[in-house]
Structures are given as C-alpha cells and as structure tokens.
C-alpha cells in the first residue's frame, strides 16, 4: 500500500541552521532515501521551496482566483514529502519516524486512496 509522508517544519528553524548543519541534514536525507530504496519502501521524495513561493488556486462558480502564499497561516509549513510503499500503517509509521526532519517538526502519514 502507498502512503504519503508529509513533512512539516517551522521554516524559521531551517533558516536558523548553519551552513554545515543544513548540509548535514541534506546528506542525512539523501542517505535515508538510499536506505528506503534498498528496503523497497522508496517511491519518490522531494523537498519544497519556502512557503513564500507558494500560490494558492481556488475555483468558485467557475472562476479561478490565485493568492500568493499559503492557504493558511500555520506554525509549521509543508517543507517536503516522501511517497512510500509500506505493508501497512504501522510499517509506514516506522518509516516516517526515521525521516531526519521529523526531529525538527512533524510527519503526517496518510494512505493513498485508490480511485479505481
């Protein structure tokens, strides 16, 4: 079964990291990607640009509107994701708990809905 692991972090915490701390975190994530590939869990993982680069799109009554920035003001922002293959929710939670950025924020684990 597929699960999406959404990584939420306070961007201010990421911005406060020194260059060496940031590079270490990136290396740790890349190493974790490889660990997941070897275990068969990995499908895709990506980091996202800062929330200031977001554009929110809405369609109401057939009209589209856009707003710069995120939909809601929150303490933690969506900073990346992993799409994984896992046996069940417990397996997905175990994978999510090993995501390096979980130490800085939180990881929301959600099963992918099969629409077929």
C-alpha positions as CSV (number, residue, x, y, z in Angstrom):
1,X,0.0,0.0,0.0
2,X,1.2,3.5,-0.7
3,X,1.5,6.2,1.9
4,X,2.3,9.9,1.7
5,X,4.5,11.2,4.4
6,X,4.1,15.0,4.6
7,X,7.0,16.8,6.4
8,X,6.0,19.9,8.3
9,X,8.8,22.1,9.8
10,X,9.0,25.7,11.0
11,X,10.8,27.3,8.2
12,X,12.4,29.7,10.7
13,X,14.2,26.6,12.3
14,X,15.5,25.6,8.9
15,X,16.7,29.2,8.2
16,X,18.5,29.3,11.6
17,X,20.6,26.2,10.7
18,X,24.3,27.0,10.0
19,X,25.6,26.1,6.5
20,X,27.2,22.9,7.9
21,X,24.1,21.9,9.9
22,X,22.0,22.4,6.7
23,X,24.4,20.4,4.6
24,X,24.5,17.6,7.2
25,X,20.7,17.5,7.2
26,X,20.6,17.3,3.4
27,X,23.2,14.4,3.4
28,X,21.2,12.6,6.1
29,X,18.0,12.9,3.9
30,X,19.9,11.6,0.8
31,X,21.3,8.7,2.8
32,X,17.8,7.9,4.1
33,X,16.5,7.9,0.5
34,X,19.1,5.3,-0.3
35,X,18.1,3.2,2.8
36,X,14.5,3.3,1.6
37,X,15.4,2.3,-1.9
38,X,17.3,-0.8,-0.6
39,X,14.3,-1.7,1.7
40,X,11.8,-1.4,-1.1
41,X,9.9,1.4,0.6
42,X,11.0,4.3,-1.7
43,X,8.8,5.7,-4.5
44,X,9.7,9.4,-4.5
45,X,10.8,12.1,-2.1
46,X,11.2,15.9,-2.7
47,X,11.9,19.0,-0.7
48,X,9.8,22.0,-1.4
49,X,10.7,25.7,-1.9
50,X,9.8,28.0,1.0
51,X,6.1,28.8,1.6
52,X,6.6,32.3,0.3
53,X,6.9,30.8,-3.2
54,X,3.5,29.1,-3.0
55,X,0.5,30.1,-5.0
56,X,-3.0,29.1,-3.8
57,X,-5.5,28.4,-6.5
58,X,-9.3,28.4,-5.9
59,X,-12.2,27.9,-8.4
60,X,-15.6,29.2,-7.2
61,X,-18.6,29.5,-9.5
62,X,-16.4,28.7,-12.5
63,X,-14.0,31.5,-11.8
64,X,-10.4,30.9,-10.9
65,X,-8.5,33.1,-8.4
66,X,-5.0,32.9,-7.2
67,X,-3.4,34.2,-4.0
68,X,0.4,34.5,-3.3
69,X,1.5,32.4,-0.4
70,X,-0.1,29.5,1.5
71,X,-3.8,29.0,2.2
72,X,-3.5,29.2,5.9
73,X,-1.0,30.7,8.4
74,X,0.4,27.9,10.5
75,X,3.4,27.5,12.8
76,X,4.8,24.7,10.7
77,X,4.9,24.7,6.9
78,X,4.9,21.8,4.4
79,X,8.6,21.5,3.5
80,X,8.7,18.2,1.7
81,X,7.3,14.7,1.3
82,X,8.0,11.1,0.8
83,X,5.7,8.8,-1.2
84,X,6.5,5.3,0.1
85,X,5.3,1.7,-0.3
86,X,4.6,0.0,3.1
87,X,3.0,-3.2,4.2
88,X,0.5,-1.4,6.5
89,X,0.1,1.8,8.5
90,X,2.4,0.5,11.3
91,X,5.2,-0.1,8.7
92,X,4.6,3.4,7.3
93,X,4.7,5.0,10.7
94,X,8.0,3.2,11.4
95,X,9.4,4.6,8.2
96,X,8.1,8.1,9.0
97,X,9.7,8.0,12.4
98,X,13.1,7.6,10.7
99,X,12.7,10.7,8.4
100,X,15.5,13.0,9.5
101,X,13.3,16.1,9.5
102,X,10.9,14.5,12.0
103,X,13.4,15.7,14.7
104,X,12.7,19.3,13.6
105,X,9.0,19.2,13.0
106,X,6.4,16.6,12.3
107,X,5.5,14.0,9.7
108,X,1.8,13.4,8.7
109,X,1.3,9.8,7.4
110,X,-1.7,9.4,5.1
111,X,-2.7,6.4,3.0
112,X,-3.2,6.9,-0.7
113,X,-6.8,6.5,-1.8
114,X,-7.2,4.1,-4.7
115,X,-9.7,5.7,-7.1
116,X,-10.0,2.7,-9.4
